[in-house]
Amino acid sequence: MTELQFREIINRSLGSHVNFRNRWDKYTFDSSQFVEQSKVESILSSLEERLNNNYPFFHPSYAGQMIKPPHPIAIAAYLMAMQINPNNHALDGGPATAKMEIEVVKEIAEMFGYSEHLGHLTSSGTIANLEALWVARSIHPTKLIAFSSDAHYTHKRMCEVIQASSRVINYDNLELLENELQKGTIGTLVVTIGTTGTGSVEPLHHILPLAKKYGVRVHADCAYGGFFMLLAKDENPIVSPEPFLSLKDCDSIVIDPHKHGLQPYGCGCVLFKDIGVGKFYKHDSPYTYFTSNELHLGEISLECSRAGASAAALWATLQAFPLQSNNGLGTILTKTRQAALKWSEMVSSSSSLLELEKPDLDIVIYLPKTNPFSASVVSQITEKIFSATMNQHKLPVYLATYAVDSASIAKCHPTFIQDSPTTKVLRSVLMKPEHEQFVPELFKNISAIAKTMI
Ligand SMILES: *Cc1c(COP(=O)(O)O)cnc(C)c1O
C-alpha cells in the first residue's frame, strides 16, 4: 500500500467518526479536556523522538523476533472503531463489534475444521491459553497438565495461577509417552503447533490417538503457527499437513491473530470443540444460551473489558485477506514459508554457517561453523555475529539469539564439543512476505560477517 493510499484510508477512518458524531446533537467539549495545539504538537514530537528507540520491525532487514506492524487495513479499521471505543465484553458495550467477533471467530474455527465451537477473541495468546487450561483443570481437577520443554514458558506459570499441577513431557518417543498416559495421572496434554523458539510443529497426529485412547484432553497451542493451517490443505502443501489436519480433533485451540494475522497487539483467540464447556463460566442462563445468537461474549470469557476495535480490525483484515490458501492470508504465509525454505537451503550450502534442523514453518535456527566447534565458542561467535550485523552502517540486519541444548547439536553434528549444557545459536523469524525476496541479500550479508569471525 502506498503512503498516499494509507493517508487516504486513515482520513477515511477519521471522517467516518465525524459522521458518526454528527448523527447526535451538538455539544461543547468540556474545557477541562482542552489542550493547546502547540502543547499537543510538542508532546507528539517528544513521543516521536522516544519511539525512535525501536528496531525497524517493519523492514525486511529485521528478522529478529516475532514482530511486524499491523496491516494498514487493520490500522484504519482499528482507528475507525477505537474512536467509538466499543467494549466487546457485552452486546450492550459494542453490538456491532461483538457481531464481528462472532463472525471472525467462526471463520477461524472453520479454518481448523471445527463443525461447532465455543470461543472468542482475547487480549493475548497467554490469556487464551490460560482460559483453555482453566477449562482443562475444571474437567480434570486432580490431574496433571503436561507440555514439552519447548512449550511457551507461560504454560507453567498459568498452571500456577490456576493451581493445577504441571509437568514437562517428551513427545519424541511415543512408546514412553504411552507409558506415561497409561498411568492415568495426566489429564491434559498441551501440544505446540509452531514453538515460539524454533517454529517446530509437535507431532499432534501421533499424540492425539494415544491421548484419546487414555481419555486425556489435548490442547493445541497454535498461537504462532495456527494460520499455517491454510497451507496444510493444499494439494502439494509446503508444510507437513498431518499435525494441522489433526487440529479439528483437539479439545481446544489457541491462535494469535496479532502474530500471523496482520493485527495490532491485543488479539488472541481461544476455541473449544465442545460447546458444553460453557457451563464452567458460572452463568445463570441455561446451557443452550451459549449457542444463542444473542450470546454475550463476556459470559463465556475470563476477561471482562476487551477492545471491540480488535474485532473490527480483524474483521476488516479478513475481508481483504480471507482465510484461504491461494488467496488472501495464505498467499502471505506461502511467502514467509518459502523465505524460510530458501534460507535453509542457503545455510546448507554455506561455508560459514550450519543448520541445526530444517524449519517446520518460517523460523530458522543456525549456528556458526567455528573452530574449535564447541558450545562455548559457538555461543561466543553467535553473540558477535548478532551484534556485528545489527551495528553495521550499511544494511544493518537484525537477528535474534536462542539457547538450545548442546546435546541436541551433538545429535546432528557428532564432532560438536559439549563444554556447556546450552549453546547460543542464531535465530531468524522470516514472518514478512518481503522476506522471500530479501533472503538472498540478508543471507549474503550475514554469512560474509560470519566468515570473518569463525
Ligand atoms: C506467543 C506465544 C504465546 C503467548 O502469546 P502472547 O500473545 O504473547 O501472550 C503462547 N504460545 C505460543 C506457542 C506462542 O508463540
The ligand as an SDF file (V2000), in Angstrom:
LIG
                    3D

 15 15  0  0  0  0  0  0  0  0999 V2000
    3.4520  -16.0630   21.5180 C   0  0  0  0  0  0  0  0  0  0  0  0
    3.0560  -17.3620   22.0440 C   0  0  0  0  0  0  0  0  0  0  0  0
    2.3300  -17.4750   23.2350 C   0  0  0  0  0  0  0  0  0  0  0  0
    1.9980  -16.2780   24.0880 C   0  0  0  0  0  0  0  0  0  0  0  0
    1.1360  -15.4310   23.4010 O   0  0  0  0  0  0  0  0  0  0  0  0
    1.0620  -13.8580   23.7270 P   0  0  0  0  0  0  0  0  0  0  0  0
    0.0900  -13.3750   22.7230 O   0  0  0  0  0  0  0  0  0  0  0  0
    2.4470  -13.3350   23.5510 O   0  0  0  0  0  0  0  0  0  0  0  0
    0.6050  -13.7130   25.1250 O   0  0  0  0  0  0  0  0  0  0  0  0
    1.9380  -18.7360   23.6420 C   0  0  0  0  0  0  0  0  0  0  0  0
    2.2780  -19.8220   22.9280 N   0  0  0  0  0  0  0  0  0  0  0  0
    2.9890  -19.7530   21.7830 C   0  0  0  0  0  0  0  0  0  0  0  0
    3.3060  -21.0030   21.0290 C   0  0  0  0  0  0  0  0  0  0  0  0
    3.4110  -18.5200   21.3100 C   0  0  0  0  0  0  0  0  0  0  0  0
    4.1330  -18.4460   20.1750 O   0  0  0  0  0  0  0  0  0  0  0  0
  1  2  1  0
  2  3  1  0
  2 14  2  0
  3  4  1  0
  3 10  2  0
  4  5  1  0
  5  6  1  0
  6  7  2  0
  6  8  1  0
  6  9  1  0
 10 11  1  0
 11 12  2  0
 12 13  1  0
 12 14  1  0
 14 15  1  0
M  END
$$$$
